[in-house]
Amino acid sequence: MGLARRGYDVAFTGRTHHEGDAARRPEAEALPELKLVTGSLDATLAEIEALGQRAVPLAVDLLDREQVLACGPAALDALGHIDVLCNNAIYVGPAGERLFLDTPADEIEKRLYGNVAAQLLMMQAIVRHMVERGSGVVGNVTSGAGYAKPPGRIGDGGWALTYGVSKAGFHRIVSQLLIEHERDGLRAYNLQPGAVATERVMAAGEKLEFVRRHAAPVEIVGDTIAHILTAPPGAFANGGNLQIQDIARELGTLPA
């Protein structure tokens, strides 16, 4: 919504077409909070249009290679050009909260594919478009799990090994992109949001209480990211690992 409030037309992705669809997915048995989570392509479309901007919903499953590859060209066809790309999707599977030795092989593969390979495949067409135009901004919503030591095991304040490894790979994209394309007018940032009170976090209750206790409202995090991605060149260090909650405090939108 932050981009739409700033006058941008927005193409956005998701798997949930209609409210309540998530509750009917097979993984909802292992992740019961999905039965309570709100949000859908329909609802996001309505919110963006209510702000007077064009909305382009794209149904994309991160594990579906053909959908991922089609996403960038579809957004470009619909919008004509893309100024800003924000990568925020991750794979959350039924074994995402298990210790490494308890994680099935296919779940390891899915998490690495969904959190790294799918992002690269989707980005390629859009980054090529930005390079050809001579300008563009990429924001990757990263995580401290990609570069910090966990405070404990998963369930005791830490995170799954597969999550940390996948986010570490994702965290490397920005610096590598700029080595190749900063001279082509590309700007790119790692956006570290800290703990965020997402719909899933709020619906999960005690299971994700360790996140909720320190979490910033999702609306403030999203608006701060939009502020960064639409700021003029030089406002933020190109290639920086930007701490979203610190910037929100500087803007006065998050209490100190």
Kinemage of the C-alpha trace (Angstrom):
@kinemage 1
@onewidth
@group {chain A} dominant
@subgroup {mainchain}
@vectorlist {calphas} color= white
{ca met a 1} P 0.000 0.000 0.000
{ca gly a 2} L 2.920 2.335 0.636
{ca leu a 3} L 3.788 2.452 -3.063
{ca ala a 4} L 0.169 3.050 -4.080
{ca arg a 5} L -0.122 5.901 -1.574
{ca arg a 6} L 2.895 7.460 -3.273
{ca gly a 7} L 1.204 7.393 -6.665
{ca tyr a 8} L 2.606 4.150 -8.041
{ca asp a 9} L 0.649 1.567 -10.000
{ca val a 10} L 1.383 -1.817 -8.450
{ca ala a 11} L 1.727 -5.362 -9.753
{ca phe a 12} L 1.754 -7.830 -6.861
{ca thr a 13} L 1.892 -11.580 -6.374
{ca gly a 14} L 0.295 -14.156 -4.103
{ca arg a 15} L -1.240 -17.620 -3.977
{ca thr a 16} L -4.432 -16.697 -2.143
{ca his a 17} L -6.975 -15.586 -4.728
{ca his a 18} L -9.925 -15.142 -2.361
{ca glu a 19} L -10.306 -14.668 1.388
{ca gly a 20} L -10.230 -18.060 3.132
{ca asp a 21} L -8.375 -19.942 0.387
{ca ala a 22} L -5.322 -20.436 2.614
{ca ala a 23} L -7.368 -22.429 5.122
{ca arg a 24} L -8.053 -25.063 2.463
{ca arg a 25} L -4.440 -25.787 1.580
{ca pro a 26} L -2.911 -29.122 2.673
{ca glu a 27} L -0.234 -27.380 4.763
{ca ala a 28} L -2.922 -25.763 6.916
{ca glu a 29} L -3.059 -28.965 8.943
{ca ala a 30} L 0.555 -28.478 10.017
{ca leu a 31} L 0.211 -24.671 10.128
{ca pro a 32} L -3.228 -24.106 11.701
{ca glu a 33} L -2.712 -20.336 11.788
{ca leu a 34} L -3.353 -20.379 8.024
{ca lys a 35} L -6.998 -21.040 8.868
{ca leu a 36} L -7.129 -17.636 10.574
{ca val a 37} L -4.928 -15.503 8.320
{ca thr a 38} L -6.649 -12.815 6.294
{ca gly a 39} L -5.512 -11.283 3.018
{ca ser a 40} L -5.847 -12.212 -0.640
{ca leu a 41} L -5.219 -11.007 -4.170
{ca asp a 42} L -8.841 -9.812 -4.226
{ca ala a 43} L -8.491 -7.740 -1.056
{ca thr a 44} L -5.172 -6.178 -2.104
{ca leu a 45} L -6.603 -5.301 -5.509
{ca ala a 46} L -9.509 -3.486 -3.859
{ca glu a 47} L -7.232 -1.560 -1.460
{ca ile a 48} L -4.920 -0.331 -4.217
{ca glu a 49} L -7.804 0.702 -6.475
{ca ala a 50} L -9.398 2.543 -3.548
{ca leu a 51} L -6.243 4.681 -3.465
{ca gly a 52} L -6.791 5.585 -7.122
{ca gln a 53} L -3.945 3.498 -8.529
{ca arg a 54} L -3.898 0.637 -11.002
{ca ala a 55} L -3.527 -2.818 -9.472
{ca val a 56} L -2.270 -5.908 -11.311
{ca pro a 57} L -2.725 -9.135 -9.304
{ca leu a 58} L -0.502 -12.029 -10.396
{ca ala a 59} L -1.131 -15.531 -9.054
{ca val a 60} L 2.308 -17.016 -8.415
{ca asp a 61} L 3.378 -20.092 -6.475
{ca leu a 62} L 7.105 -19.833 -5.698
{ca leu a 63} L 7.516 -23.555 -6.353
{ca asp a 64} L 5.917 -23.392 -9.804
{ca arg a 65} L 8.790 -22.596 -12.178
{ca glu a 66} L 6.571 -21.643 -15.094
{ca gln a 67} L 4.500 -19.223 -12.978
{ca val a 68} L 7.675 -17.661 -11.567
{ca leu a 69} L 9.229 -17.207 -15.018
{ca ala a 70} L 6.017 -15.694 -16.390
{ca cys a 71} L 5.660 -13.195 -13.533
{ca gly a 72} L 8.158 -10.541 -14.665
{ca pro a 73} L 7.015 -10.443 -18.305
{ca ala a 74} L 3.366 -10.340 -17.199
{ca ala a 75} L 4.012 -7.358 -14.930
{ca leu a 76} L 5.902 -5.567 -17.683
{ca asp a 77} L 3.154 -6.236 -20.225
{ca ala a 78} L 0.522 -4.891 -17.847
{ca leu a 79} L 2.378 -1.805 -16.607
{ca gly a 80} L 4.591 -0.937 -19.560
{ca his a 81} L 7.625 -0.325 -17.370
{ca ile a 82} L 8.795 -1.090 -13.840
{ca asp a 83} L 10.604 1.466 -11.689
{ca val a 84} L 10.686 -0.444 -8.399
{ca leu a 85} L 10.883 -4.152 -7.560
{ca cys a 86} L 10.382 -5.370 -3.996
{ca asn a 87} L 11.071 -9.046 -3.252
{ca asn a 88} L 9.262 -10.083 -0.087
{ca ala a 89} L 7.936 -13.608 -0.719
{ca ile a 90} L 9.253 -16.664 1.113
{ca tyr a 91} L 8.390 -20.354 1.211
{ca val a 92} L 6.746 -21.521 4.435
{ca gly a 93} L 6.144 -25.267 4.471
{ca pro a 94} L 4.773 -27.811 6.942
{ca ala a 95} L 8.269 -28.689 8.185
{ca gly a 96} L 9.541 -25.122 8.417
{ca glu a 97} L 9.745 -25.195 12.203
{ca arg a 98} L 11.643 -28.445 12.654
{ca leu a 99} L 15.234 -29.085 13.635
{ca phe a 100} L 17.558 -29.881 10.750
{ca leu a 101} L 17.694 -33.640 11.365
{ca asp a 102} L 13.900 -33.780 11.505
{ca thr a 103} L 13.415 -31.922 8.209
{ca pro a 104} L 12.467 -34.077 5.186
{ca ala a 105} L 14.695 -33.791 2.124
{ca asp a 106} L 11.925 -32.389 -0.081
{ca glu a 107} L 11.265 -29.582 2.411
{ca ile a 108} L 14.948 -28.606 2.394
{ca glu a 109} L 14.829 -28.424 -1.401
{ca lys a 110} L 11.561 -26.458 -1.455
{ca arg a 111} L 12.786 -23.855 1.005
{ca leu a 112} L 16.028 -23.236 -0.860
{ca tyr a 113} L 14.211 -23.101 -4.190
{ca gly a 114} L 11.413 -20.833 -2.970
{ca asn a 115} L 13.641 -18.436 -1.038
{ca val a 116} L 16.556 -18.128 -3.478
{ca ala a 117} L 16.169 -19.765 -6.900
{ca ala a 118} L 12.590 -18.593 -7.478
{ca gln a 119} L 13.562 -15.025 -6.567
{ca leu a 120} L 16.443 -15.037 -9.055
{ca leu a 121} L 14.309 -16.501 -11.839
{ca met a 122} L 11.574 -13.926 -11.296
{ca met a 123} L 14.004 -11.001 -11.062
{ca gln a 124} L 15.888 -11.694 -14.266
{ca ala a 125} L 13.401 -10.220 -16.758
{ca ile a 126} L 12.723 -7.173 -14.589
{ca val a 127} L 16.392 -6.399 -13.895
{ca arg a 128} L 17.136 -6.767 -17.618
{ca his a 129} L 14.362 -4.240 -18.302
{ca met a 130} L 15.793 -1.830 -15.701
{ca val a 131} L 19.313 -2.119 -17.130
{ca glu a 132} L 18.023 -1.440 -20.647
{ca arg a 133} L 16.176 1.660 -19.387
{ca gly a 134} L 19.211 2.842 -17.432
{ca ser a 135} L 17.417 3.039 -14.083
{ca gly a 136} L 15.594 0.948 -11.518
{ca val a 137} L 15.419 0.141 -7.829
{ca val a 138} L 15.449 -3.351 -6.277
{ca gly a 139} L 14.607 -3.911 -2.619
{ca asn a 140} L 15.116 -7.360 -1.112
{ca val a 141} L 13.407 -7.913 2.224
{ca thr a 142} L 16.098 -9.849 4.008
{ca ser a 143} L 16.482 -11.176 7.546
{ca gly a 144} L 19.070 -11.165 10.293
{ca ala a 145} L 18.730 -14.949 10.120
{ca gly a 146} L 20.844 -14.732 6.978
{ca tyr a 147} L 23.907 -13.323 8.738
{ca ala a 148} L 23.473 -13.451 12.532
{ca lys a 149} L 23.955 -16.317 14.963
{ca pro a 150} L 20.573 -17.517 16.279
{ca pro a 151} L 20.002 -16.893 20.004
{ca gly a 152} L 18.815 -20.470 20.476
{ca arg a 153} L 17.337 -23.498 18.801
{ca ile a 154} L 14.152 -23.191 16.820
{ca gly a 155} L 11.350 -22.981 19.352
{ca asp a 156} L 13.687 -21.298 21.849
{ca gly a 157} L 14.015 -17.954 20.085
{ca gly a 158} L 15.911 -19.235 17.060
{ca trp a 159} L 15.033 -20.256 13.527
{ca ala a 160} L 15.342 -23.298 11.302
{ca leu a 161} L 18.719 -24.006 9.742
{ca thr a 162} L 17.071 -24.142 6.310
{ca tyr a 163} L 15.595 -20.674 6.816
{ca gly a 164} L 18.926 -19.140 7.836
{ca val a 165} L 20.784 -20.778 4.946
{ca ser a 166} L 18.187 -19.697 2.385
{ca lys a 167} L 18.120 -16.114 3.670
{ca ala a 168} L 21.926 -16.005 3.618
{ca gly a 169} L 21.842 -16.845 -0.080
{ca phe a 170} L 19.105 -14.280 -0.701
{ca his a 171} L 21.095 -11.649 1.219
{ca arg a 172} L 23.987 -12.003 -1.249
{ca ile a 173} L 21.920 -10.993 -4.293
{ca val a 174} L 22.133 -7.219 -3.808
{ca ser a 175} L 25.929 -6.886 -3.675
{ca gln a 176} L 26.393 -9.247 -6.614
{ca leu a 177} L 23.787 -7.398 -8.693
{ca leu a 178} L 25.516 -4.098 -8.131
{ca ile a 179} L 28.926 -5.483 -9.062
{ca glu a 180} L 27.402 -6.265 -12.455
{ca his a 181} L 24.942 -3.416 -12.928
{ca glu a 182} L 25.480 -0.399 -10.670
{ca arg a 183} L 27.079 1.382 -13.643
{ca asp a 184} L 23.859 0.673 -15.593
{ca gly a 185} L 21.807 2.846 -13.245
{ca leu a 186} L 20.637 0.083 -10.902
{ca arg a 187} L 20.087 0.755 -7.209
{ca ala a 188} L 19.554 -2.142 -4.818
{ca tyr a 189} L 19.114 -2.478 -1.071
{ca asn a 190} L 18.844 -5.215 1.506
{ca leu a 191} L 15.872 -4.258 3.656
{ca gln a 192} L 16.138 -5.700 7.171
{ca pro a 193} L 12.690 -5.319 8.766
{ca gly a 194} L 13.408 -6.928 12.128
{ca ala a 195} L 10.483 -8.665 13.799
{ca val a 196} L 7.224 -7.849 12.020
{ca ala a 197} L 3.671 -8.399 13.243
{ca thr a 198} L 2.492 -10.025 10.026
{ca glu a 199} L -0.938 -11.584 9.718
{ca arg a 200} L 0.577 -15.031 10.253
{ca val a 201} L 2.538 -13.952 13.334
{ca met a 202} L -0.604 -12.479 14.889
{ca ala a 203} L -2.680 -15.567 14.056
{ca ala a 204} L -0.118 -18.089 15.336
{ca gly a 205} L -0.546 -17.246 19.022
{ca glu a 206} L 1.960 -18.773 21.418
{ca lys a 207} L 3.938 -20.496 18.653
{ca leu a 208} L 5.236 -17.160 17.309
{ca glu a 209} L 4.908 -15.166 20.525
{ca phe a 210} L 8.702 -14.750 20.609
{ca val a 211} L 8.363 -12.773 17.352
{ca arg a 212} L 5.225 -10.846 18.288
{ca arg a 213} L 6.739 -9.518 21.546
{ca his a 214} L 9.271 -7.427 19.659
{ca ala a 215} L 7.404 -6.930 16.396
{ca ala a 216} L 6.705 -3.669 14.596
{ca pro a 217} L 3.314 -3.171 12.920
{ca val a 218} L 3.349 -4.485 9.363
{ca glu a 219} L 1.882 -1.229 8.025
{ca ile a 220} L 4.769 0.845 9.407
{ca val a 221} L 7.374 -1.570 8.055
{ca gly a 222} L 5.733 -1.577 4.621
{ca asp a 223} L 5.423 2.196 4.468
{ca thr a 224} L 9.056 2.665 5.502
{ca ile a 225} L 10.160 0.279 2.756
{ca ala a 226} L 8.099 2.264 0.236
{ca his a 227} L 9.750 5.465 1.499
{ca ile a 228} L 13.212 3.994 0.878
{ca leu a 229} L 12.446 2.547 -2.542
{ca thr a 230} L 10.978 5.811 -3.845
{ca ala a 231} L 13.616 8.105 -2.341
{ca pro a 232} L 15.932 9.981 -4.742
{ca pro a 233} L 19.378 8.566 -5.591
{ca gly a 234} L 21.828 9.159 -2.768
{ca ala a 235} L 19.229 9.257 -0.015
{ca phe a 236} L 20.381 5.802 1.102
{ca ala a 237} L 23.694 4.052 0.453
{ca asn a 238} L 23.429 1.938 -2.658
{ca gly a 239} L 23.877 -1.709 -1.670
{ca gly a 240} L 23.236 -0.948 1.988
{ca asn a 241} L 21.756 -3.318 4.550
{ca leu a 242} L 19.093 -0.912 5.791
{ca gln a 243} L 17.542 -1.385 9.228
{ca ile a 244} L 13.880 -0.613 8.592
{ca gln a 245} L 12.808 -0.052 12.189
{ca asp a 246} L 15.699 2.342 12.836
{ca ile a 247} L 14.707 4.351 9.771
{ca ala a 248} L 11.057 4.335 10.875
{ca arg a 249} L 12.121 5.778 14.231
{ca glu a 250} L 14.087 8.501 12.440
{ca leu a 251} L 10.953 9.280 10.414
{ca gly a 252} L 8.908 9.420 13.624
{ca thr a 253} L 6.491 6.669 12.567
{ca leu a 254} L 7.734 4.120 15.119
{ca pro a 255} L 8.204 4.997 18.805
{ca ala a 256} L 11.784 5.220 19.993
